[in-house]
């Protein structure tokens, strides 16, 4: 009995060193294969590497980035039995996916920008986070781990009818599949989701406005597709939305009045479509922080509700708005206003209370510009951040004391504010 007790004590004392020895095999292999990760070959102290995280002298995370490895990840990575996070970005590395599936404690896997191609391999470990963005994958896997909460497949070569794929992902909350070539509609696992709060499928080839969005959605990105639909006929069942991005599609019709019912909406981006209608009396949600209606065919006077005191970004450029700019003396939070390329008339209102205003675009209208006006006195406007040219100049060769810009001279290149896609991260 005594000898057995001694044996157990010795085993307990020896076991940690054995684990470390196994881990050390991986670092010896990786330093041998990729000397750039440790030019001094000091792999005995691998927990001191900047790209390694240890807990109780056991490796729990590896993060390698922008190292041109161009070789296969050593199979001895399977010795890292407590590894929870593996991130290899921009290393052009080869991976044995069977080795990945042996890392039973792995919960976060990032293998972006490594030129992987073909069908996404089956992953069987209980991941919560998966990032395979910026590769060349062409097909979805047969299944994803059901434990996944976030998936990023941006910038691959995925194509075909998105509605035809189906996975069991009841815990999924964030899904990004931007910059691919997907068509069709939404798959059932998205429509029926009770957990999905972030869906961004921008920069694909969708032609129809998807139906049956999950009511759980907070962020919806559909920009830069080919969606041809009457936007005015949609319902607003996604009542929890805080960001709606439909920029650069082929939407027609008007803005549905139910938009005003989205009481949590912070970001509305409808720029670069074919939307129309008189917005003079339209009521936008008070909650909106950023609004982009640029490059459409809207008419009427600028609605007062656009200039809520909570707005920080307003872009109504390249439309057919007429009349005066409303009195906006109370709008203290606004940082950017773009009302250029409309048919606005009258004088520029008092903006002296817009103490955070640092960009203003009123060019190409019929506004009356009075250089003696001091209405911009307290703003943050600087040269090349305020444009008033191609309006009605009341004084010849007027040097504006408002914007410190020669408003009698046209500017050939303005910043492209219409490309804002308002990506909201979680």
N, C-alpha and C positions, 0 to 999 in steps of 0.2 A: 504494500500500500504506500509506504514511504517513497519507494523508488518511482512509483507511478506519479505521485505528487511532485517529486523533483522533475520528472519528465515534463509534466504540464507546465510547471513554472518556467523551465528552460524554453519550452515551445512558445510561451507567451512573450518571453524576452526576445526570442529570435525572430518571431513573425514580422514585426515592423521592419526590421532590417531587410528581411526577404522581400517585402513589398517594395521598399526603396530600391533594392537591387533590380527588381523587375522593371520599375519605372526608369531606372538609369539605363537599361538596355535600349529603351526607345530614344532617349536623348543621345546616347552614343551613336545609334543608327542615323538619327536625323542630322547630327553634326557631321558625321562621316559623309552622308549623301549631299548635304547642303552646307558646306563650310561657312557660307556667308552669315548663317544665323548665329555662329559662335566662332569667330576667327581665332580665339585663343584656346579652343577645345577644352573649356572648363566645365564640361557637362556634369562633373561631380556635384557642382553647386547649382543645379538647374533651377531651383526655386528662386534664385536671384536674377534669372533672366527677366527682361522687361516684358517679354511676351508669354510669360508663364505666371499663373496664379496658384498658390499652394495654400492649403489649410491643414494645420497639424502635420507639416512636412509631406503632405500628399497632394499630388497635382489635381486641381479641380477645373482649370481653364487654360486653354492655349489660344493665343490670338496672334496670327502671323498676317502681315499686310504688305503688299507691294514689294515682294521679294521674288525675283524671277527664278523659281526653283526648277520648273520644267522637268520634273522627275516624279516618281511614284512615292506617295506617302508611305513610310516604312510600316510594315504589318505589325511591328512591335508596339504600335499605338494601342493595340488591344490590351497591353499590360497596364494601361492607365485606367484601372478599374473604377476609380472614383471621379473620372472626368465628367463634368457636367456641361461645360461649354467648349465647343470647338469652332473657331472662326479662322478661316483661311481665305483672304481676300486678295485678288489680283496677283496670285502666285503662279498661275498656269500649272497647277499640280495635277497629277493623276491620283485617283483614289480607288481603292478596292472597297466597293460598297459593302461587301460581306464583313470587312473589318469594322466599318462604321456600325453595322448592326450588332456587333459584339460589345459595343460600349453601352451596357445596359443602364447606366445612370445618366446618360446624355440627355439633356433637356433642351439645349439650344445649339443649332447647327447652322453655320453661315459658310457657304462655299461660293460666294459671288465672284464674278469676274475671273473665271478660271478656264473658260472655253470648253466647258462640258457640252456635249451634243447628244442627239438622239432622244430616246425616251427617258423621262425621269425615272431613275431606279426606284424599286420598292424599298422603303425604309421601315424597319420594324421596331426600332427603339421608341420609347414613349416620349417623343419630343413635344415640347410646348411651342417652340419657335423654330421656323425653318426659313432660311433665306437662300434661294438659288438664283437670285437676280443676276443680270448681265452675263448670261451664258448663251448657249446656242441650242437649248433643248427645243425639240419640235413636238413632243407628245407628253400628255399628262401620264402619270403612273396609273396602274390599275387601282391603287388605293394609297391613301395617306394614313399616317398614324392617327387614330381617333382622338388622341390626346392633344392634338395641335390646337393652339389658340391664335397663332399668327403665322401667315404664309406670305412670302414675297417672291413672286415670279416675274417681276418687272424685267423688260428688255431681254426677252428670249425670242424664239421663233415659233411660238405656239400658234397653231392655226386650226381652222375647222369650226364646227358648230359647238359653241360653248355649252349649249343646252343638253348636249348628248353625254356630257361627263356627269358622273354622280359619285359622291363620296359620303361617308358617314363621318361628319365633322360637327358634332353637336356642341362642342366647346369653342368653335372657331369664332373669334371676335374681330380679327383684322385680316383682310384679303386684298392684296395688291397684285394686279396682273396687267400693268400698263405696258405700252410699247410692245405689243405683239400683233397678231393678225387674226384675232378671233372674230367670229360672226355668230349669227343666230340670236338666241335669247338667253335667259338665265336658267341655270340648272336647278333641279328641285331642291338640292341641298342648301341653296341660297334662299330660294323662295320660302322654304319652310323653316328657316333658321330662327331661333329665338335668342341667339347670342351674338349675331353678327352686328357690329356697330360701325365698321369702317369697310366700305367697298369702293375700290377705285379700279375701273377697267377702261380708263382713258387711253387714247392713242391705240385703238384697235380698228376694226372694220365693221362695227355694228351699224345696221341700217334702220332698225326699228326701235322705238322707245320701249325698253323692257317693261314688262308688267309684273305685278305682284311682288313688289319689293317687301322685304321683311320689315315689320313695324318697328323693329329694334334699331334700325339704322340711324346713326348720327351723322355720318359723313358719306356722301355719294359723289363719286367722280365719274363722269361720262364724257369728258371733253375730248375734242379732236377725234371724233368718230365720223360716221357718215349718216347720222340719224336724221331721217326725213319724217317729220311728224307734226301734227297740229298741237303745239304746246298748250294752247288755250283750252283744249279739251281734256287734259289730264286731270285726274283727281290728286289730292294731296294727302294720301293716306300715310305717308312717311312723316308723321306729326312730330317725331323727335329730332328731325334733322337740324344740325347746326351749320352744315356746309353743303350747298348744292352747286355743282360745277358742270355746266353743259356748254362750256365755251367751244366755239369752232365746230358746229354741226350744221345741219340744214333745217333747223326748226322754223316753222311758220306759225301764223296766227298771233295771238296776243298773250300777255302774261295772265294766267288764271288768277281770279280774285282770291282763290283759296290760299295763295302764297301768304296772304296776310294772316292766315290762321296758324302759320308755323311760328309759334311763340318763342322758340329757342334759336331761330335761324340767325346766324352771325355773318355768313358769307353767301352771297348770291352772285354767280358768274354766268351771265347769258350772252356774253360778248361774241361777236362774229357769227351771227345767225341771220335769218331772214324774218325776224319778228317785227311786228308792226302794231299800230293802234295808237289812239290818243291817250296819253298817260296823265293829262292835266289834273284829273281828280283821283288818280290811282293812289291807294294807300299801301305803303310798304311797311313791313314790321318795324316797330321801334327798335327792336333788338339788333338790327343789321349793323355790322361794323364795316364791312366791305361790300360794295355793290358795283358791278360792271355790266352795263347795258350797251357798250360801245359797238359800233359797226353793225347797226340794225337799221330799221326804217321807222322808228318811233316818231310820233308827231305830237303837237299840242304844246302847251306851256310846261315848263319844268314843274313837276309836282312838289308841293311844299314838303311832303313826307320824305322826300329824298334827303332833305337837309336836316335830319334829326341831329341833335347835339351829340349822339353816340357814334356817329360815323367817323371813320378814320381815312377811308379811301372811297372816292366817288368818281366813276368814269362813265360819262354819258356821251362821249365823243362820237363823231361820224354818224349822226342821226339827222332828223329834220325838226328839231325843237325850235320853237319860236317864242317871242315875247321877252320879258325882262328876267333877269336872274333874281330869284326871291331874296328877301331880306334874310340874311343868314348871320346876323350879329351874334347869335347865341351858340354858334357851332365852334366850340373851343377845342375839340379833340381832333379835328380833321387835319390830316397830314398831306394828302394829295387830292387835288380837284382837277379833273380834265373835262371841260365842256367844249373843247375845240371842234371845229368843222360842224357847226350847226347854223341856225339863222337867228341867233339871239340878238336882241336890240336893247337900247337904253344904256344907262351908265353901270359901271361896275359897283356893286354894293360895298358897304363897309365891311372889310375883312380884318380890321385891326384887333378884333377879339380872337381871331384864329391864331393863337400864339404858337401852335405846333405846325402850322402850315409851312411846308418846305418845298412844295412843287405845285405850280399853278399853270394850267394850259387853257387859255381863253382865245387863242388865235383862230383865225378864219371864221369870224362871225361878223355881225354888223354893230358891234358895241361901240359906244362913244368913249374914247380914251382921253382923259383930261390929265395932263402931266402934273398939274398942281394939286391933284387929289392925293391926300396922305392916308388913304384908307388901308394901306398895307403896313403901317408903321411898326406894329409889334410882331409881325410874322418873322419866320425864319427864311424867307425867300432870299436867294442869292443869284448872282449872274448865272445864266444858263439853267435856272430852275423856274423861270417865270416867262411865259410867252404870250405876248399881246398883239403880235403883228397880224396884218391882214384884217384890220378892223377900221373904224372911222377915226382917223387921227385929227383932233381938234386944233393941233398946232403943228406947223411944218417943222420937220427935223426935230421932232420932240424927243428929248432924252428922258426916259422915264425915271423919275426918282422913286417910283414905286417898286420896280423890279430890277433896276440897274441894268436894263437891257434896251438897246436901241430898237424901239418898236417899229420904226419905219423900214427896217431891214428884215427881209424874210429869212427864216432859219431853214436850212435844207435838210437837216437830220434831227428829228426829235426822238427822245427815248420812246421805245415801244411799250407803252403801259398796257396795251391791249393783250399782250401775251401772258399777263398774270394769270396763273392757274390756281392760285390760292391753295396750295397743298398744305393741308393741316395734318401735322403729325400727332401721334398719340404716344 
